[in-house]
Amino acid sequence: MDKLNAATKTTASGEGFMQINPKGYVPAIRLDDGSILTEGGAILQYIADQQPASGLAPKAGSMERYRLQEWLTFIGTEIHKTFSPLFNKTTTEEAKNNTRNLLTKRLDYVEAQLAKKPYLMGDNFTVADAYMFVVVSWSSHVGLDLIPFPRLKEYIARIAARPSVQAAMKAEGSI
């Protein structure tokens, strides 16, 4: 793993990130054959497909797989990207409040879905849950209150308690 210095747009090994991903943003993963794969939803499905027995993604071509893609797209376009203005120092406070209101509407939908099942896809943890966990964890850094979302908070706590999540968070230095 080669960490990115966002300020200098270089990796820890000194490689220019724009050479890795001309789009200029993360995520990007270098595969064993040297090729680069970008975009969160594609990367998450690739990772899950490396260990099909893990259950991190339903079988390709199944309706359940399309439901997974539906969640990954929703998270990426409606939640992840909506957080962006909250991290931008030049965004006005009024715009940040509008963004928080929009995120609240999106999280209302997630809250309602979690009333029916423990994970986004049902009874089993998938890569969509991993993605949602990461994105929603940003809320504490940008002043987005999760108090109105008790099911979402319980869901996040349940995921945070998973041994693999604990190990990943320790490896990245977030705990």
C-alpha positions in Angstrom: 0.0 0.0 0.0 1.4 3.4 -1.0 -0.3 6.2 0.9 -1.1 9.5 -0.9 0.0 12.9 0.4 -3.1 14.9 -0.7 -1.2 18.3 -0.3 1.6 17.3 -2.7 -0.3 14.8 -4.8 2.5 12.3 -4.5 2.6 8.9 -2.9 4.8 7.9 0.0 7.2 6.4 -2.5 7.4 9.7 -4.4 5.3 8.8 -7.5 3.1 11.6 -8.8 -0.5 10.7 -8.3 -1.7 12.2 -11.5 0.4 9.6 -13.3 -1.4 6.9 -11.4 -4.9 8.4 -11.8 -5.2 11.3 -14.3 -8.7 11.9 -12.7 -6.7 13.3 -9.8 -8.7 11.8 -6.9 -8.8 8.6 -4.9 -9.6 5.8 -4.8 -7.2 4.1 -7.1 -5.7 0.6 -6.8 -2.8 -0.9 -8.7 -3.5 -4.5 -9.6 -1.0 -7.3 -9.7 -0.6 -6.9 -13.5 0.3 -3.2 -13.0 -2.9 -1.8 -14.3 -4.9 0.8 -12.3 -8.5 0.5 -11.4 -10.4 3.6 -10.2 -13.8 4.5 -8.8 -15.0 3.1 -5.4 -17.8 0.9 -6.7 -15.6 -0.8 -9.2 -12.8 -1.3 -6.7 -15.1 -2.7 -4.0 -16.6 -5.2 -6.4 -13.2 -6.2 -7.7 -12.0 -6.8 -4.1 -15.1 -8.8 -3.2 -14.7 -10.9 -6.4 -11.2 -11.9 -5.4 -12.8 -14.0 -2.6 -16.2 -15.0 -3.8 -16.8 -17.3 -0.8 -16.6 -14.2 1.5 -20.1 -13.1 0.6 -18.9 -9.5 0.3 -20.8 -9.3 -3.1 -23.5 -11.5 -4.6 -22.8 -13.5 -7.7 -22.2 -11.5 -10.8 -25.2 -11.4 -13.1 -27.7 -12.0 -10.3 -30.4 -9.6 -9.3 -28.8 -9.3 -5.9 -25.6 -8.1 -7.6 -27.5 -5.4 -9.4 -29.0 -4.4 -6.0 -25.4 -4.1 -4.7 -24.5 -1.9 -7.6 -27.6 0.2 -6.9 -26.4 0.7 -3.3 -22.8 1.4 -4.4 -24.0 4.0 -6.9 -26.3 5.7 -4.4 -23.6 5.9 -1.8 -21.1 7.2 -4.3 -23.3 9.8 -6.0 -25.8 10.8 -3.4 -23.8 10.5 -0.2 -20.1 10.5 -0.8 -20.0 13.3 -3.4 -22.5 15.3 -1.3 -20.0 15.4 1.6 -17.4 17.1 -0.6 -18.4 20.8 0.0 -18.2 20.2 3.7 -14.5 19.5 3.4 -13.8 22.5 1.2 -12.5 25.5 3.2 -13.9 27.9 0.6 -17.5 26.7 0.9 -19.7 29.3 2.6 -21.5 28.4 5.8 -24.8 28.8 4.1 -23.8 26.3 1.4 -22.5 23.9 4.1 -25.9 24.1 5.9 -27.7 23.4 2.6 -25.4 20.4 2.0 -26.1 19.1 5.6 -29.8 19.4 4.9 -29.4 17.4 1.6 -27.3 14.8 3.4 -30.0 14.5 6.1 -32.6 13.7 3.4 -30.3 11.0 1.9 -29.7 9.5 5.3 -33.4 9.5 6.0 -33.7 7.0 3.2 -30.8 4.9 4.6 -32.4 5.0 8.1 -35.7 3.8 6.7 -34.0 0.9 4.9 -32.2 -0.1 8.1 -35.6 -0.5 9.8 -36.1 -3.6 7.7 -32.8 -5.3 7.9 -29.4 -5.2 9.7 -27.3 -4.4 6.6 -28.0 -2.6 3.4 -28.5 -5.8 1.4 -30.2 -7.8 4.2 -28.8 -10.1 6.8 -25.2 -10.2 5.4 -22.4 -7.6 5.4 -21.3 -6.6 1.9 -18.9 -4.1 0.4 -21.8 -1.6 0.2 -21.8 -1.6 4.0 -18.0 -1.1 4.1 -18.4 1.9 1.8 -21.4 3.4 3.8 -19.4 2.9 7.0 -16.5 5.0 5.7 -18.6 7.7 4.2 -20.9 8.1 7.2 -17.9 8.2 9.6 -17.0 11.6 8.0 -20.1 13.1 9.7 -18.2 13.8 12.9 -15.6 15.7 11.0 -18.0 18.0 9.3 -20.7 18.8 11.9 -23.3 16.5 10.6 -25.4 15.3 13.5 -26.4 11.6 13.5 -28.7 11.9 16.5 -31.8 11.8 14.3 -30.7 8.5 12.9 -30.6 5.9 15.7 -30.7 2.9 13.3 -27.8 4.3 11.3 -25.8 4.9 14.5 -26.5 1.4 15.6 -25.5 0.1 12.2 -22.2 2.1 12.2 -21.4 0.8 15.7 -22.2 -2.8 14.6 -19.8 -2.4 11.7 -17.1 -0.7 13.7 -17.1 -3.7 16.1 -16.3 -6.2 13.4 -12.7 -7.6 13.9 -11.8 -6.9 10.3 -12.9 -3.3 10.6 -11.0 -2.9 13.8 -7.9 -4.3 12.2 -8.2 -2.0 9.1 -8.7 1.0 11.3 -5.7 0.2 13.4 -3.6 -0.4 10.2 -4.6 3.1 8.9 -4.0 4.7 12.2 -7.6 5.9 12.7 -7.8 4.1 16.1 
